[in-house]
Amino acid sequence: MRQVIIYPGEDGYWVAECPSLPGCISQGKTKEEAIRNIREAINEYIIALEEDGLPVPEERFEVLTVIV
């Protein structure tokens, strides 16, 4: 299980990123597509780490909303 941040990009696409996996970012025309794409990106990212014999980073982020 991984935390994912999703937000509208400047180009009209939705951006999805997984902070616990540096550089694991995807996008989609809709939120649903972005979520499908980041799910696939996370899976492929972890497979690549395991194939290279590298450790898979643990999920260690908390999500907070700060009112300013």
N, C-alpha and C positions, 0 to 999 in steps of 0.2 A: 504494500500500500504506500502511495506517495502523495504528498501535497502537490497540487498544481495551481498555478496562478493563471487566470485567463482575463484578458482585457482587450478592448478594441484597439487595433493598430491604426496608424495614420493613413494607411492605404485602403481602409475599409474592411480588411480581413480581421479575424479574431486571432490573437496571439495567445499561445499557451506555453508555459514553461514550468519546468520542474526544478526548483531551487536546490534540492539536495543532489542533483546530478548536473554539475556545471556544464553549461553549453547545450543542455537538452531542451531545445525550443522547437516548437512547431506552430503551424497556423492553419486556418481554414476559412472558407467563405462564411460559414455559420458557426455558432458556438458548438453545435453538435459535431460538425466536421473537425473543428479544432480539437475537441476532446478525443475523438477517434484517432486523430493523427498523433496527439501527444501520447496516448496510450501505446500506440505502435512504436513511437520514438523511444519511450521509456524501456519497452521490452527489448528493442534492438540495442540500445545503449548498454543495458545490463548483460545481454548476450556477448557483446563485443568485449566488455571488461572481463567476463569469465573466460572467454576464448584466449585472451591475452594474459591470463593468470593474474589479473589485477583485482584488488579488493573492491567490492561493491559498497559505496558509501551508505551509511545508515541514514534513515529518515530522522532528522533531528530538529525540524523547524516547527515553530508554533505560529499560528495565524492570529493576529490581533487587529482590531480596528481601533484607530486612535482618532479621537475627535479633536480638531484644532480650532 
